[in-house]
């Protein structure tokens, strides 16, 4: 079988180990796995490797961040000409199936293509950890670790200068990254997109923490809704998402804290640093197992599936279900951890 493999959307640690797992298992089945470069854009433009991936080509990928296949946020369903090119190239290059590694957007395209009669399998990745039907996506654990390291450093400087510091982390519609970072870093307040912002409550908490220990640390998701923010002029990506990093949530919160409490306050943003670097051991294992399971799906011609982790097992679920709704942080979960910072 000739299989195309691509990575789309924001990169994250774990993509390379997943490619490696898929290719190594695929070789057992006799697949020829060809890299499609730059996500769906590569299929639109026919940027597909002539030579199939080999053991030598993938074996070092276990510890490498980013994606060797490169990525883009191309949405071929936005443009009929691009969609036609995708369908034509699928046939022209003689592909029997495509393994797509991505989040809701990239896998949404894989799901639609499957409905249009093309054989696709999805492998879930996103540092946001917001895909349904899977307990975790790889990239998340590595990103949280970067943030915890940053938060520990910020705590040192905040204490030295008796300041409050706001750390802004990624997470478009879901606050998983902020939640896990905040818990792991022992933050004094955690702000998620799922929980309406209460500036008074945040400031009161920051003040209390500062009175008690001489500094305060807030962890905020970039997706938090800020009052009076006019997003009408904001730039959108190909899937219609606002580019959240430009909202400067951390800076806005820091100014508000300083104005209302009188405490000297700074902000820091880990931004794309969260998406680079070597994958954590957890992400290497998860990505590898998902890659191997996806190759099995292809071998069994079990298409229209996304591989997933559930309760420690690796399973195949309907890709359609996985991309239908985002998995956000349940309010009950947030409420249960408020005890950590309401003292
Ligand atoms: O892929 C998800 C994500 O990392 C979000 O958390 C973030 O808002 C967005 O990507 C940033 O996208 P870009 O790399 O295109 O700036």
Boltz pocket constraint, residues with backbone or C-beta under 6 A from the ligand:
constraints:
  - pocket:
      binder: B
      contacts: [[A, 9], [A, 10], [A, 11], [A, 103], [A, 126], [A, 127], [A, 128], [A, 170], [A, 171], [A, 172], [A, 222], [A, 237], [A, 242], [A, 243], [A, 244], [A, 245], [A, 275]]
      max_distance: 6.0
